[in-house]
């Protein structure tokens, strides 16, 4: 799995408009195709792994960015 927070500059604040990408790719040697087909919400990765990503964000912001699936 990967969780990516896309920022234009290192000091940029995370907002509801910040692009956050969650990806779960099968761990096999036969994966092919576009990685975009494996995009999921960050929240689903948290449920899968038991980890809590972006936990330093205020809860409403965390809920917004973690529950959507990147579509760009």
C-alpha positions as CSV (number, residue, x, y, z in Angstrom):
1,X,0.0,0.0,0.0
2,X,1.0,3.6,-0.4
3,X,-0.5,6.8,0.9
4,X,0.6,10.0,-0.8
5,X,-0.2,13.6,0.2
6,X,0.5,15.9,-2.8
7,X,1.9,19.3,-1.8
8,X,3.3,22.0,-4.1
9,X,5.8,23.1,-1.4
10,X,7.0,21.4,1.8
11,X,5.5,24.1,3.9
12,X,2.0,24.0,2.3
13,X,-0.8,23.3,4.7
14,X,-3.1,20.4,4.1
15,X,-6.7,21.5,3.3
16,X,-9.9,19.9,2.1
17,X,-8.6,20.6,-1.5
18,X,-5.3,18.7,-1.0
19,X,-4.8,15.7,-3.2
20,X,-4.4,12.6,-1.1
21,X,-3.9,9.3,-2.9
22,X,-4.3,5.8,-1.4
23,X,-3.2,2.8,-3.4
24,X,-3.3,-0.9,-2.7
25,X,-1.6,-3.1,-5.2
26,X,-1.5,-6.9,-4.9
27,X,1.9,-8.2,-3.8
28,X,2.4,-10.5,-6.8
29,X,4.7,-10.7,-9.8
30,X,1.8,-10.7,-12.2
31,X,0.4,-7.2,-11.6
32,X,0.0,-5.4,-14.8
33,X,-1.8,-2.4,-16.1
34,X,-2.3,1.1,-14.7
35,X,-1.7,1.7,-11.0
36,X,-4.7,4.1,-11.0
37,X,-7.0,1.0,-11.1
38,X,-5.8,0.2,-7.6
39,X,-6.7,3.6,-6.0
40,X,-8.7,3.4,-2.8
41,X,-9.5,5.7,0.1
42,X,-6.9,6.3,2.8
43,X,-9.6,5.2,5.3
44,X,-9.8,1.8,3.6
45,X,-6.1,1.4,4.0
46,X,-6.4,2.3,7.7
47,X,-9.0,-0.4,8.1
48,X,-6.9,-2.9,6.3
49,X,-3.7,-2.2,8.2
50,X,-4.8,-0.8,11.6
51,X,-2.6,2.2,11.1
52,X,-3.9,5.8,11.6
53,X,-2.6,8.1,8.8
54,X,-2.8,11.9,9.0
55,X,-3.7,11.6,12.7
56,X,-2.2,15.1,13.4
57,X,-4.9,16.8,11.3
58,X,-8.1,18.1,12.9
59,X,-10.7,15.3,12.8
60,X,-13.1,17.0,10.3
61,X,-10.2,17.6,7.9
62,X,-8.9,14.1,8.4
63,X,-12.3,12.6,7.7
64,X,-12.7,14.6,4.5
65,X,-9.3,13.8,2.9
66,X,-9.2,10.2,4.1
67,X,-12.6,9.1,2.9
68,X,-12.5,10.2,-0.8
69,X,-10.8,8.2,-3.6
70,X,-8.5,10.2,-5.8
71,X,-9.9,10.6,-9.3
72,X,-7.2,12.7,-11.1
